[in-house]
């Protein structure tokens, strides 16, 4: 009888222990399931977006971001500052990026070709009124070079991309044209003194000799000595040559 009682008690104790083990295992499984569900809900609270314009303290236009779903729903979406990223949108973005890169490459190649033209055309001559020696009056500006390029090559150049050294006397200098962030053309500038007025003065002096001095000399010699007629004819010939040359100087 005692033996039976001990056996029953042992059996009840074993069953109780087994039941307790099942309960603990079940509780652990339940906790894991709850954690997984909670994590899934947490993951859904963010959105992958692209900014359609600059947003202070968030990012720049075109930037891809992960933001809280509530922030996107309540602020970014109603104000049109961002949109959800989709596969079709990503495809469009890639195509646009490729188009932009192709355009950048085209612009760079055009700048390289233009730089080659500038560097092989030779020196651009700039004239300035001069003083003694190599001194010139005033200085050569970027606009001066722009005007010369326009006249010689029929090319419009923004003076803001022209970088000139200080030019205060005659000589050859090198200027830089920043045609592209990665392309710089180096052109030669030849500064010379403007002698146009000196040439005009010489022409006027010759005209004076041809029109006034030689005729007076002609008549004075003729009156003094008839034997000088041969010399007068020579002087007349010289006068005619001077008159023609002076006229050509005045015209051209």
Rosetta blueprint (number, residue, H / E / L):
1 X L
2 X H
3 X H
4 X H
5 X H
6 X H
7 X H
8 X H
9 X H
10 X H
11 X H
12 X H
13 X H
14 X H
15 X H
16 X H
17 X H
18 X H
19 X H
20 X H
21 X H
22 X H
23 X H
24 X H
25 X H
26 X H
27 X H
28 X H
29 X H
30 X H
31 X H
32 X H
33 X H
34 X H
35 X H
36 X H
37 X H
38 X H
39 X H
40 X H
41 X H
42 X H
43 X H
44 X L
45 X L
46 X E
47 X E
48 X E
49 X E
50 X E
51 X E
52 X L
53 X L
54 X L
55 X E
56 X L
57 X L
58 X L
59 X E
60 X L
61 X L
62 X L
63 X L
64 X E
65 X E
66 X E
67 X E
68 X E
69 X H
70 X H
71 X H
72 X H
73 X H
74 X H
75 X H
76 X H
77 X L
78 X L
79 X L
80 X L
81 X L
82 X E
83 X E
84 X E
85 X L
86 X L
87 X H
88 X H
89 X H
90 X H
91 X H
92 X H
93 X H
94 X H
95 X H
96 X H
97 X H
98 X H
99 X H
100 X H
101 X H
102 X H
103 X H
104 X H
105 X H
106 X H
107 X H
108 X H
109 X H
110 X H
111 X H
112 X H
113 X H
114 X H
115 X H
116 X H
117 X H
118 X H
119 X H
120 X H
121 X L
122 X L
123 X L
124 X E
125 X E
126 X E
127 X E
128 X E
129 X L
130 X E
131 X L
132 X L
133 X L
134 X L
135 X E
136 X E
137 X L
138 X L
139 X L
140 X L
141 X L
142 X H
143 X H
144 X H
145 X H
146 X H
147 X H
148 X H
149 X H
150 X H
151 X H
152 X H
153 X H
154 X L
155 X L
156 X L
157 X L
158 X L
159 X H
160 X H
161 X H
162 X E
163 X E
164 X L
165 X L
166 X L
167 X L
168 X L
169 X E
170 X L
171 X E
172 X E
173 X E
174 X E
175 X E
176 X E
177 X E
178 X E
179 X E
180 X E
181 X L
182 X L
183 X E
184 X E
185 X E
186 X E
187 X E
188 X E
189 X E
190 X E
191 X E
192 X E
193 X E
194 X L
195 X L
196 X H
197 X H
198 X H
199 X H
200 X H
201 X H
202 X H
203 X H
204 X H
205 X H
206 X H
207 X H
208 X H
209 X H
210 X H
211 X H
212 X H
213 X H
214 X H
215 X H
216 X H
217 X H
218 X H
219 X H
220 X H
221 X H
222 X H
223 X H
224 X H
225 X L
226 X H
227 X H
228 X H
229 X H
230 X H
231 X H
232 X H
233 X H
234 X H
235 X H
236 X H
237 X H
238 X H
239 X H
240 X H
241 X H
242 X H
243 X H
244 X H
245 X H
246 X H
247 X H
248 X H
249 X H
250 X H
251 X H
252 X L
